[in-house]
Amino acid sequence: MWWRRSHAHLAESRHRTPLTDPVQPATSRRIAALAFPALGVLAAEPVYLLFDLAVVGRLGAVDLAGLAIGALVMGVLSSQLTFLSYGTTARAARFYGAGDRSAAVGEGVQATWLALGIGTTIVIGVQLTAGPLVSALAGGGRIAEAALPWVRIASLAVPAILVAAAGNGWMRGVQDTMRPLRYVVFGFAVSAVLCPLLVYGLLGAPELGLPGSAVANLVGQWLAAALFFRALFVEQIPLRPRPPVLRAQVVMGRDLVLRTLAFQACFVSAGAVAARFGAAAVAAHQVVLQLWNFLALVLDSLAIAAQSLVGAALGAGHLAHAKSVAWRVTIFSTVAGAVLAALFVLGSSVLPGVFTDDRSVLDEIGVPWWFLVAQLPVAGIVFALDGVLLGAGDATFMRNATVISALVGFLPLVWLSLAFGWGLLGIWSGLSAFMVLRLVFVGWRAFSGRWLVPGTG
């Protein structure tokens, strides 16, 4: 099984650090104590990116477009490697639930080695291909010239971003979501201070323009990574690489990367098709999709709590407790989704105007808006059960369920929308079909009990 350790690892981890009970009842307070800091971590980067956008926006349209291209490259790179957080949480939580904190943190050590190796490889690859990559995305010209130095500098932060992902993973596994929040907020706070100083040359700092934004991001990311390194050092456990554990993490990572690729194929296709129906359609689609992404972060925080609590319960062999956590978090997430849906129903006549005053966009926005409202309760269930199954290490099933839902539900309707002129109605019908199919898959899996595999090996 993916969580099996080598005999040498077993021998070295016989010392067990005293723990508070990792399988305490999953009360509302306990779930909230894990979910709210996790939400802060998830929201920190989008908030900083908005600030960065506002700073660079005052340089002009070309620099702003260059930042958009650079952010696209960095977003694709970092989103493909979320397994370093989600996969590590599942593996670490089982050991933590079994009372073996050293082994749980050891998963973080190996994930950190993996982060450094993958991150360094990505940096080399980006430095070698940045020119043609940026030119292809920007279509050459002044935008590509502006984006290229930003990408070269910002890509140097990729290993730090991945180290932070691994750190979030093992700390969530040991049910500590406050320290990652502090580390991540500190890093972005430093970046936020440096960004205007370096972009505009304030207070005697060098005036770097758009590259100053990349330098600020680079410094903040590595400061946060340094805090995650320090957290591993103070645990006083062996820090050398362990190939068997690294291989097991890569296997789980492969499944989660393929799952992420399925998501990206869907949303890139939806955006490309929406663009074929005109500026108003793609603008309306983008506004509602950004709201969808933000609300997904809110619900994902509960899924992260489910990962940590379910993994610990299974590691301790408490199957009934794992089931109890699964249903309790799912109920909370469903209620949260329903409340959010109600708020968007009540705000349907006001909220779209916050994002645009263009009449043509407002006319188009009604269709995806009501699809969003209808999807939110479903998303509450789906995201919670995603967290449960990821916490159980059921990554292969999650990969298959997501890929099938994309190929059967989302992508056919998106491309049929282009062929038959269905517009946003067809695109958002595809997203709804995708969510419903995922609901069927994860719901069946949860009820089947096949994810209830106890122990650490």
Buried (B, 14 or more C-beta within 10 A) or exposed (E): EBBEBEEEBBEBBEEEBEBEEBBEEBEEEBBBBBBBBBBBBBBBBEEBBEBBBEBBEEBEEBBBBBBBBBBBBBEEBBEBBBBBBBBBBBBBBBBBBBBBBBBBBBBBBBBBBBBBBBBEEBBEBBEEEBEEBBBEBBEEEEBBBBBBBBBBBBBBBBBBBBBBBBBBBBBBBBBBBBBBBBBBBBBBBBBBEBBBBBBBBEEEBEEBBBBBBBBBBBBBBBBBBBBBBEBBEEBEBEBEBBEBBBEBBBEBBBBBBBBBBBBBBBBEBBBEBBBEBEEBBBBBBBBBBEBBEEBBBBBBBBBBBBBBBBBBBBBBBBBEBBBBBBBBBBEBBBEBBEEBBEBBEEEBEEBBEEBBEBEBBBEBBBBBBBBBBBBBBBBBBBBBBBBBBBBBBBBBBBBBBBBBBBBEBBBBBBBBBBEEEBBBBBBBBBBBBBBBBBBEBBBEBBEEEEBBBBBBB
